[in-house]
Amino acid sequence: CLMDIQIVLKALSNEKRFQIISWLKEPAKHFHSTHCDVGKDGVCVGLIEDKIGLSQSTVSQYLLQLQRAGLITMHRKGQWTYCKLNKPFLAQFIKTLGREL
């Protein structure tokens, strides 16, 4: 639906949010963790905060917006929250966008 497309495009319209998405496309290339497998488990929010250099609250808002748009999934494991690119959604979004434009 057109409104959903606009939500996704709005989430991607911010340079830093777009950067997060591109990092999550190849997590092992951009993040290294001693407590998880970033490719399998996802990327810990703290690693994204460290890499992007923005405040914790700003990063949290950005991630929430990306999650609401459907671009990422987030899950808690103990004290950590992990983010992964929602590849099936992204593939479907690109197909839908191609049909609409």
C-alpha positions in Angstrom: 0.0 0.0 0.0 1.1 3.5 -0.8 1.1 4.7 2.8 3.4 1.9 3.9 5.8 2.8 1.0 5.9 6.4 2.3 6.7 5.2 5.9 9.6 3.1 4.6 10.9 5.9 2.4 10.7 8.4 5.3 12.7 6.0 7.5 15.3 5.7 4.8 15.4 9.5 4.0 17.6 10.2 7.0 21.3 9.8 6.2 22.2 8.1 9.5 19.2 5.7 9.4 20.2 4.8 5.9 23.7 4.2 7.1 22.5 1.8 9.8 20.5 -0.2 7.2 23.5 -0.5 5.0 25.7 -1.6 7.9 23.1 -4.2 8.9 23.1 -5.6 5.3 26.6 -7.0 6.0 26.9 -7.0 9.8 30.2 -9.0 10.0 31.9 -6.5 7.7 31.0 -3.5 9.9 30.7 -4.9 13.5 32.8 -7.1 15.8 31.5 -8.5 19.0 33.0 -10.7 21.7 29.6 -11.8 23.1 27.6 -12.7 20.0 27.7 -13.7 16.4 26.6 -10.4 14.6 25.6 -12.3 11.5 23.4 -14.9 13.3 22.3 -13.1 16.5 22.1 -9.5 15.1 24.0 -6.4 16.1 23.9 -5.2 19.6 22.4 -1.6 19.9 25.5 -0.5 21.8 27.7 -1.4 18.8 25.6 0.7 16.5 25.7 3.6 19.0 29.5 3.4 19.2 29.9 3.3 15.4 27.5 6.0 14.5 28.6 8.5 17.2 25.2 9.8 18.1 23.5 9.9 21.5 21.9 6.8 22.9 18.4 8.4 22.8 18.9 9.5 19.1 20.0 6.0 18.1 17.1 4.5 20.0 14.6 6.7 18.1 16.2 5.9 14.8 16.1 2.2 15.4 12.5 2.4 16.5 11.6 4.2 13.3 13.4 1.6 11.2 11.6 -1.1 13.2 8.2 0.5 12.8 8.8 0.8 9.0 9.5 -3.0 9.0 13.1 -2.6 7.8 14.7 -4.1 10.9 13.8 -6.6 13.6 14.8 -6.2 17.2 14.9 -8.7 20.0 16.1 -8.7 23.6 18.4 -11.3 25.0 19.3 -10.7 28.6 20.6 -7.1 29.0 21.2 -6.7 25.2 19.0 -5.7 22.4 19.9 -7.0 18.9 19.0 -5.6 15.5 18.9 -7.4 12.2 18.0 -6.3 8.7 14.5 -7.6 7.8 15.7 -9.0 4.4 12.3 -10.6 3.4 10.5 -7.4 4.0 13.1 -5.3 2.2 12.9 -7.6 -0.9 9.1 -7.3 -0.9 9.3 -3.5 -0.4 11.7 -3.2 -3.4 9.3 -5.3 -5.6 6.3 -3.2 -4.5 8.2 0.1 -5.1 9.0 -1.1 -8.6 5.4 -1.8 -9.3 4.2 1.5 -8.0 6.8 3.7 -9.8 
